[in-house]
Amino acid sequence: MTRRELAALLVAVPTVAQTAASSEPATPPAAPGDQLASAMDDLRQAAAQLDKVKLDVTTEPAFHFKA
């Protein structure tokens, strides 16, 4: 990929995203309680997905903390 192709791609992506966003029908904003319930549900789902992943105790972290 050349620099010109990369530049053309970077210019095209926001345009496509903007076009896609403008084509969707406008929905009224959700109530704060609904947003909170949705966020908490997303967190529960993410936690459930993380519980499915089993790591060996000897697995090392990607970085080390140094004091």
N, C-alpha and C positions, 0 to 999 in steps of 0.2 A: 504494500500500500504506500503510495507516495504522499508527500505532504499536501499536495493539492487535493488529492482524494480525501484525505483526512479532514482538511479544512471544509470541503464541500459537505462531508458527512456531519461535521459539527454544526454547520449552518442549517442543514436539513432537519436534524433531530428536533430542535425546539419548534420548528415550524409544523412538523407533523404532530407533535404533542399538543400544540396549541389548537390545531385544526380538529384533532380528536376530542379535545376538551370542549370546544365550542359546539360540536355537533351533538353532544349529549343534552338531553332535556334538563332544564333547571329544576332542582329539587329544593324544597325548603330546608333550611338548616335544622338539624336534629336538636331536640331539647337537651340541655346539659345532663340530665339524668339518664337519657338514652345513650349519650356519648360515654358516660361513665360506665354504664352497664356493658356497652359494647367493648370498651377498653379492658374491663375486667374479664370478660369472656375471652378476648384475645389472649390475655395473660394466662388464663387457665389452659387454653389450648396449647400455647407455647410451652408451658410447664409440662403438660402431658406428653408432648413430643420429646422434650428433653429427658423425661423419665424413661423413655423407650431406649435411649442410647446408653449402652453399658461400656464404661471405660475401666481398664485395668488399673489397679492402684499404683502400679509402677509407671504409668504414663506421665511423661514430663510435660510441663507447660511450655508454650512456645517462647517464653521469655523468662528471665530471672530477675527477681527484685534484689537490689543491692542497697544495703543500708549505709 
